[in-house]
Amino acid sequence: MRRYALSENSRGHRRIKGMHEQAGNKSYLGLRACPARRDELSGMKPLFLSVICFFLIAIISASLAHAFYEWQEEESHLELRGLVRAFGAVFKNPEEQFFYEKEWEKGLGAFARLIMLAQAGENLGFEFNAYQTYLSSSLVSGLGTTGVAFDVERSGALEWNLINGKYVHLAIDRLSARWSRDRVDITLGRQPVNLATTYYFTPNDFFAPFAAQSFYRVYKPGVDAARAEVRLGDLSQLSLVSVLGYQSGDQDSDTGWSDSPEGYRTSAVARASTVAGDFEWAVIGGTVRESDIIGGSFQGELFGWLGLRAEGHRSESETAAGPRATEAVVGFEHKWESSLNIRLEQFYHGSGANSVSKYSPGTAYLARNYTALGVGYEFTPLWIGEFLTLFNWIDHSALLTANAVYSLSDERELSLIAGVPIGKKPDGPIIRSEFGLYPWSLNIEVRSYF
């Protein structure tokens, strides 16, 4: 299932005991159990802790800057940036041993990210983005919550686990080259691809979407893709995207995704957008993995004060017996001069279940109809608060989450996230509500940018 705390990337997954029993030694996320290797490499733990401590000390002692290294000469430049996150989390799981091995889980972790942006001449640009995550063993069951993009479909060749994935994960998150000339931009390599218009529920964001309850969305995970952006006019644009697909369940991969692409899972999508009146309108179509899709989106303002967003698509499997579904979201939003802002979204999830008995664990959203209500407010220039309620209309469960961010300096911030699930708890292997499966949670995190 999904946790929301600590999440930097896409929809996370929880380790579920029942799934482990069905999969044998291979975990739900594709990690492999190897006690002997764990003992052999356990001495490496202090080394990685020392590396992270070095990063922390360097950042604390360094003067504030927009980048820790910059070089520029005529039309070329190089910029290096970094991010370090240190966090602690506590989870109280439902008292049901079929889904959870422990009632309480708590632990510490750290996350370091290195970003390189480069421009070579007028037309050529590069991006490199890599991260390393350290987790205490008690948090490994919540890997999907820590910024480790295990559920992102991309080549496992650029990601590595050390100490059998129990403590350290290293990944190249972005590695791309961009060529630009006149009205055309072409990007090749591992890059983020975002085709969404709405915020919480994003059915048109097919590649590594954020979970609705993700508060921290600075870095979207990259996928292996080729993308062309063509500016058709001042207010019109054509996007052509092809994303490689991979086979899941690869036992030789640290992430569970194969190293080499699988042709039948390759996606090709086109999106055209233009502005008419006070709205941006877009149509989207193509093939996503093994389904043909067609859809659209729009966004703008009504009466000059009410924001309106909507997106959706119809998908049909390329096989006669495959699934067909309609996904659609409509959202309203408004921000007052006092900084209070409210966002409401209604999600029709056509591939979701219309009854609790038909729930399929492991999917991003289990039910067919959801509502999200978010409220944000700037209490002081340094302190911002966000509140989110997710409601499942099929089983009437809900997830209440709150996020407070306090600015410690221009480059540092403190975040506190709490979550309270409301819903019927599971009865053995029987799911009685979606959010009733979620844990109570509390997370505190310090982020430093350099």
C-alpha positions in Angstrom: 0.0 0.0 0.0 1.1 3.6 0.0 2.6 5.8 2.6 2.7 9.5 2.0 5.3 10.8 4.5 8.8 11.5 3.2 7.7 10.9 -0.4 9.7 12.9 -3.0 8.6 11.0 -6.0 5.8 8.9 -7.3 3.2 6.7 -5.7 4.9 4.7 -2.9 4.3 1.1 -1.9 4.3 -0.5 1.5 5.8 -3.9 2.2 2.9 -6.2 2.9 3.6 -9.4 4.8 1.1 -11.4 2.8 2.7 -10.4 -0.5 6.1 -11.4 0.8 4.8 -14.9 1.7 3.4 -15.3 -1.8 6.6 -14.2 -3.5 9.0 -16.3 -1.4 12.4 -14.7 -0.8 11.7 -12.0 -3.5 10.1 -8.9 -2.0 7.2 -7.0 -3.4 9.6 -4.2 -4.6 12.0 -6.6 -6.3 14.6 -6.7 -3.6 16.4 -9.9 -2.8 17.1 -11.4 0.6 20.7 -12.4 1.2 21.5 -12.7 4.9 25.1 -13.8 4.3 25.9 -10.8 2.1 24.2 -8.5 4.6 26.5 -9.7 7.3 29.5 -9.5 5.0 28.8 -5.9 4.1 27.5 -4.6 7.4 30.8 -3.1 8.1 30.2 -0.6 5.2 27.4 1.1 7.2 29.8 3.5 9.1 31.4 4.5 5.8 28.1 5.6 4.3 27.1 7.3 7.5 30.4 9.2 7.4 29.8 10.3 3.8 26.3 11.7 4.7 27.7 13.4 7.9 30.4 15.0 5.7 27.7 16.4 3.4 25.7 17.7 6.4 28.8 19.4 7.9 29.8 20.9 4.6 26.4 22.4 4.1 26.1 23.8 7.6 29.5 25.5 7.4 29.2 26.8 3.9 27.9 30.2 3.0 24.5 30.4 1.4 24.5 30.4 -2.4 22.3 29.5 -5.3 24.8 26.8 -6.4 28.0 25.5 -4.8 29.9 25.7 -8.1 29.3 27.9 -11.2 31.3 28.4 -14.3 30.4 30.6 -17.3 32.1 31.6 -20.5 30.2 33.3 -23.3 27.3 31.0 -24.3 28.5 28.1 -22.2 28.1 27.5 -18.5 28.2 24.7 -15.8 26.3 24.7 -12.5 26.4 22.2 -9.7 23.7 22.1 -7.0 22.9 19.8 -4.1 20.2 18.8 -1.7 20.5 16.9 1.6 17.5 15.7 3.6 17.7 14.2 7.1 14.5 12.7 8.5 12.9 10.7 11.2 9.6 8.9 11.0 7.1 7.0 13.2 4.3 4.8 11.9 1.5 3.0 13.9 0.2 0.3 11.7 -3.3 -1.3 12.0 -3.2 -4.3 14.4 -3.4 -6.8 11.7 -0.4 -9.2 11.2 -1.5 -10.4 7.8 -0.6 -7.0 6.2 2.0 -5.7 8.8 4.7 -7.5 10.6 4.9 -4.8 13.3 2.4 -2.5 14.9 5.0 0.3 15.4 7.8 1.2 13.0 10.2 4.1 13.6 13.7 5.1 12.3 16.0 7.6 10.9 17.3 8.2 7.4 19.2 10.6 5.1 19.0 11.5 1.5 21.6 13.3 -0.7 21.1 14.6 -4.3 23.6 16.0 -6.7 22.4 18.1 -9.7 24.5 19.2 -12.7 23.2 21.6 -15.3 25.3 22.5 -18.3 25.0 24.5 -21.5 27.5 24.0 -24.4 27.0 26.8 -26.9 23.7 28.2 -28.0 22.0 24.9 -28.8 23.2 22.1 -26.6 22.3 21.5 -22.9 22.9 18.6 -20.4 21.4 17.5 -17.1 22.7 15.0 -14.6 20.9 14.2 -11.4 21.8 11.4 -8.9 20.8 10.6 -5.4 21.8 8.3 -2.6 19.5 7.2 0.2 20.5 5.8 3.6 17.8 4.1 5.8 17.9 2.6 9.2 16.8 -1.1 9.0 13.5 -0.3 10.7 12.4 2.0 7.8 13.3 -0.4 4.9 9.7 -1.7 4.8 8.6 1.8 3.8 11.0 2.3 0.9 8.4 3.9 -1.2 8.2 6.8 1.2 11.8 7.9 1.2 12.6 9.3 -2.2 13.7 5.9 -3.6 12.0 5.5 -6.9 11.5 1.7 -6.8 8.1 1.9 -8.4 9.3 4.0 -11.4 9.4 2.0 -14.6 12.9 2.6 -15.9 16.1 0.6 -16.5 17.5 -1.0 -13.4 21.0 -0.7 -14.9 21.4 2.8 -13.4 20.4 2.0 -9.8 22.3 0.0 -7.2 21.6 -1.3 -3.7 24.4 -1.8 -1.2 24.2 -4.1 1.8 21.4 -5.9 0.0 19.3 -2.8 -0.2 18.9 -2.6 3.6 20.8 0.6 4.1 21.9 2.4 0.9 20.4 2.9 -2.5 22.2 4.8 -5.3 20.4 5.9 -8.5 20.9 8.2 -11.5 17.6 9.9 -11.6 18.2 12.1 -14.6 20.8 11.9 -17.4 19.8 13.7 -20.6 21.0 15.9 -23.4 18.9 18.7 -25.0 19.2 20.3 -28.4 17.3 23.6 -29.1 17.0 25.6 -32.2 14.4 28.2 -33.1 11.0 26.7 -32.2 12.2 23.1 -31.5 13.6 21.5 -28.3 14.6 17.8 -28.4 15.6 16.0 -25.3 17.1 12.4 -25.1 17.8 10.3 -22.1 16.5 9.9 -18.5 14.2 12.9 -17.9 11.0 13.8 -16.1 7.9 13.7 -18.2 4.8 15.5 -17.0 1.6 15.7 -19.1 -0.7 16.6 -16.2 -2.9 19.6 -15.8 -4.6 18.9 -12.5 -2.8 18.6 -9.2 -3.8 15.9 -6.8 -5.2 13.3 -9.2 -3.4 13.2 -12.5 -4.7 10.5 -14.8 -2.9 12.0 -17.9 0.5 11.8 -16.1 1.4 8.3 -17.2 5.0 8.2 -16.2 6.0 8.3 -12.5 3.2 10.4 -11.3 3.1 11.9 -7.8 0.7 10.4 -5.3 -2.2 12.7 -4.4 -0.9 13.0 -0.9 2.7 14.0 -1.8 3.5 17.4 -0.4 7.2 17.6 -1.5 7.2 17.7 -5.3 10.5 19.5 -6.2 12.0 16.6 -8.1 9.9 14.4 -10.4 11.6 11.1 -11.1 13.1 10.6 -14.6 12.1 8.0 -17.1 14.0 6.8 -20.2 12.5 8.9 -23.0 12.9 10.9 -26.1 10.9 14.2 -26.2 10.4 16.9 -28.8 8.7 20.2 -28.1 7.6 22.2 -31.1 6.3 25.8 -30.6 3.6 26.1 -33.3 2.9 29.7 -32.4 3.1 32.2 -29.5 0.3 30.3 -27.6 0.4 26.8 -29.2 2.7 23.9 -28.7 3.1 20.2 -29.9 4.7 17.7 -27.6 5.9 14.3 -28.9 7.1 11.8 -26.3 8.4 8.2 -26.5 9.1 6.4 -23.3 10.9 3.0 -23.0 9.1 0.2 -21.1 10.7 -2.5 -19.0 9.8 -5.9 -17.7 8.9 -6.1 -14.0 9.9 -8.9 -11.7 13.6 -9.1 -12.9 15.4 -11.0 -10.1 18.8 -9.8 -11.3 17.8 -6.1 -10.9 18.0 -4.2 -7.6 14.8 -2.4 -8.5 12.8 -5.3 -10.0 12.8 -3.7 -13.4 14.8 -5.2 -16.2 18.0 -3.5 -17.5 17.0 -3.7 -21.1 13.8 -2.3 -22.6 10.9 -4.4 -23.7 9.4 -3.3 -27.0 5.8 -4.2 -26.2 5.8 -1.8 -23.2 7.2 1.2 -25.1 4.9 4.3 -25.1 4.4 6.9 -27.7 2.3 10.0 -26.9 1.4 13.2 -28.7 -0.1 16.3 -27.0 -1.1 19.5 -28.7 -2.2 22.6 -26.8 -3.4 26.1 -27.6 -5.0 29.1 -25.8 -8.5 30.2 -26.7 -10.3 32.8 -24.6 -9.1 32.6 -21.0 -8.3 28.8 -21.2 -5.6 26.5 -22.4 -7.0 23.6 -24.3 -5.1 20.3 -25.0 -5.7 17.0 -26.7 -3.6 13.9 -26.1 -3.4 10.5 -27.8 -1.1 7.6 -28.4 -0.1 4.3 -26.9 0.9 3.9 -23.3 2.5 0.5 -22.6 -0.1 -1.9 -23.9 -3.1 0.4 -24.2 -4.3 3.0 -26.7 -5.4 6.3 -25.2 -7.1 9.4 -26.3 -8.1 12.3 -24.1 -7.6 16.0 -23.3 -7.4 18.7 -20.7 -8.2 22.4 -20.1 -7.3 25.0 -17.5 -8.1 28.6 -16.9 -10.2 31.0 -14.8 -13.9 31.6 -14.6 -15.1 35.2 -13.8 -11.5 36.2 -13.1 -11.3 34.5 -9.7 -12.2 30.8 -9.8 -9.5 28.5 -11.2 -10.8 25.5 -13.2 -8.8 22.5 -14.3 -9.8 19.2 -15.9 -8.1 16.3 -17.6 -8.9 12.8 -18.6 -8.6 10.0 -21.1 -10.1 6.8 -22.5 -7.9 3.8 -22.6 -8.4 0.5 -24.4 -6.1 -2.5 -24.3 -4.5 -3.5 -27.5 -5.6 -7.1 -26.8 -9.3 -8.0 -27.2 -9.6 -9.3 -23.7 -7.7 -6.5 -22.1 -9.1 -3.8 -19.8 -10.9 -0.6 -21.0 -11.4 2.4 -18.7 -12.2 6.1 -18.5 -10.3 8.3 -16.2 -11.3 11.9 -15.5 -10.7 14.7 -13.0 -12.2 18.1 -12.5 -10.9 20.7 -10.1 -11.6 24.1 -8.7 -9.2 26.4 -6.9 -9.0 30.0 -5.5 -6.3 32.0 -3.7 -7.2 35.0 -1.6 -5.0 38.0 -0.9 -4.5 36.8 2.6 -2.6 33.8 1.1 -5.4 31.4 1.9 -5.9 29.0 -1.0 -8.4 26.1 -1.4 -8.3 23.4 -4.1 -11.0 20.8 -4.6 -10.8 17.9 -7.1 -13.2 15.1 -8.0 -11.7 12.0 -9.5 -13.5 9.3 -11.5 -11.2 6.3 -11.6 -12.8 4.0 -14.2 -10.4 1.2 -13.7 -11.1 1.2 -9.9 -13.5 -1.1 -8.1 -17.1 -0.2 -7.5 -17.3 -2.3 -4.3 -14.9 -3.2 -1.5 -15.0 -6.9 -2.3 -13.4 -6.2 -5.8 -10.4 -4.2 -4.4 -7.1 -5.2 -6.0 -4.2 -4.4 -3.6 -1.0 -3.0 -5.2 -2.7 -0.6 -7.5 -2.3 3.2 -7.0 -6.0 3.8 -6.2 -8.4 1.0 -5.3 -11.8 2.5 -5.7 -13.7 4.3 -8.5 -14.6 7.7 -7.0 -12.5 10.0 -4.9 -12.6 13.6 -3.6 -9.5 15.7 -2.6 -9.9 18.9 -0.6 -6.7 20.9 0.1 -6.2 24.1 2.0 -3.0 26.1 2.3 -2.1 29.2 4.3 1.0 31.3 5.0 0.8 31.9 8.7 4.0 34.0 8.7 6.5 34.8 6.0 8.6 31.9 7.3 5.8 29.4 8.1 3.5 27.7 5.6 0.9 25.1 6.4 -1.0 22.7 4.1 -3.9 20.4 4.9 -5.4 17.7 2.7 -8.3 15.4 3.0 -8.7 12.4 0.6 -12.1 10.7 0.6 -13.0 7.3 -0.9 -16.7 7.3 -1.9 -16.9 3.6 -2.3 -16.0 2.5 1.3 -16.3 6.0 2.9 -12.7 5.9 4.3 -10.5 9.0 4.4 -7.0 10.2 4.9 -6.3 13.4 6.7 -2.8 14.9 6.3 -1.1 18.0 7.4 2.3 19.5 6.4 4.0 22.5 8.0 7.2 24.0 6.5 9.3 26.5 8.4 12.1 28.4 6.6 15.3 28.2 8.7 17.2 30.3 6.1 17.3 31.0 2.4 18.5 27.5 1.7 17.2 25.4 4.6 13.8 24.4 5.8 12.1 22.2 8.4 9.1 20.1 7.5 6.7 18.3 9.8 4.1 15.9 8.2 1.3 14.0 10.1 -1.3 11.6 8.8 -4.5 10.2 10.3 -6.4 7.5 8.4 -10.1 7.0 9.0 -11.8 3.8 7.9 -12.6 0.2 8.8 -9.5 -1.8 9.7 -8.7 -5.0 7.8 -10.1 -8.3 9.1 -7.3 -10.8 8.5 -6.7 -10.9 4.7 -10.0 -9.1 4.0 -9.8 -5.4 3.1 -12.7 -3.5 4.6 -11.6 0.0 3.5 -8.7 1.5 1.5 -7.5 4.1 4.0 -8.2 1.8 6.9 -5.1 0.0 5.7 -2.9 3.1 6.2 -0.9 3.8 9.3 -1.0 6.7 11.6 2.2 8.6 10.8 4.5 11.4 11.9 7.6 12.6 10.0 10.0 15.4 10.7 12.6 16.4 8.1 15.3 19.0 7.6 16.2 20.0 4.0 19.2 21.9 2.9 19.9 23.2 -0.6 23.3 24.2 -1.7 
